[in-house]
């Protein structure tokens, strides 16, 4: 994560140049979100109270949801977000 204002501005410009952006997101229960991310293998257990790690994992969830494809282990990325058995 960028630390200085100029770093944040550079990241923001780079994201916008590729159609992305930064959104503030409110979460009712951060613990439940972290637990779900850990359960689905998208967040390490030791990072479950690390807000930056949770944000990065949530960003990966969105990327997986928008661009489902096959992972190295043969699972489709969209199945990682599904509670039903593969």
C-alpha positions in Angstrom: 0.0 0.0 0.0 1.2 3.5 -0.8 2.4 5.5 2.1 2.9 9.1 0.8 0.4 11.3 -1.0 2.5 11.2 -4.1 2.6 7.3 -3.9 -1.2 7.2 -3.5 -1.6 9.5 -6.5 0.7 7.4 -8.7 -1.1 4.2 -7.8 -4.5 5.9 -8.4 -3.4 7.2 -11.8 -2.0 3.8 -12.8 -5.2 2.1 -11.8 -7.4 4.6 -13.6 -5.2 4.2 -16.7 -6.2 0.5 -16.8 -9.9 1.1 -16.0 -9.5 0.5 -12.2 -9.9 2.6 -9.1 -9.9 2.7 -5.4 -13.2 2.4 -3.5 -13.8 2.8 0.2 -15.8 -0.2 1.5 -17.8 -0.4 4.7 -18.0 -3.8 6.3 -20.5 -4.6 9.1 -18.4 -7.4 10.6 -14.7 -7.4 9.7 -14.1 -10.6 11.7 -16.7 -12.5 9.7 -15.2 -11.3 6.4 -11.7 -12.3 7.5 -13.0 -15.7 8.6 -14.6 -16.3 5.2 -11.5 -15.2 3.4 -9.4 -17.6 5.6 -11.9 -20.4 5.1 -11.7 -20.1 1.3 -7.9 -19.9 1.4 -7.7 -16.3 0.3 -6.2 -15.0 3.5 -3.7 -16.5 5.9 -5.0 -17.1 9.4 -2.2 -14.9 10.9 -3.4 -12.0 8.8 -7.0 -12.2 9.9 -6.7 -9.0 12.0 -4.4 -7.2 9.5 -6.6 -4.6 7.6 -4.2 -4.2 4.7 -4.0 -8.0 4.2 -7.9 -8.2 4.4 -8.2 -5.4 1.8 -5.7 -7.2 -0.5 -7.6 -10.5 -0.2 -10.9 -8.8 -0.9 -9.3 -7.2 -3.9 -8.3 -10.7 -5.1 -11.9 -11.9 -4.5 -13.2 -9.2 -6.8 -10.6 -10.0 -9.4 -11.4 -13.7 -9.2 -15.1 -13.0 -9.5 -14.7 -10.7 -12.5 -12.1 -12.9 -14.3 -12.8 -16.5 -13.6 -10.3 -18.9 -15.1 -8.6 -22.1 -14.3 -5.9 -22.0 -11.5 -2.7 -24.1 -11.5 -4.4 -26.8 -9.3 -7.3 -27.2 -11.8 -10.0 -25.4 -9.8 -11.9 -22.6 -11.5 -11.3 -19.4 -9.6 -15.1 -18.7 -9.4 -15.4 -22.0 -7.5 -13.2 -20.6 -4.8 -16.0 -18.2 -4.0 -18.7 -20.9 -4.0 -19.7 -22.8 -0.9 -21.0 -25.8 -2.8 -18.7 -28.8 -3.2 -16.7 -28.8 -6.5 
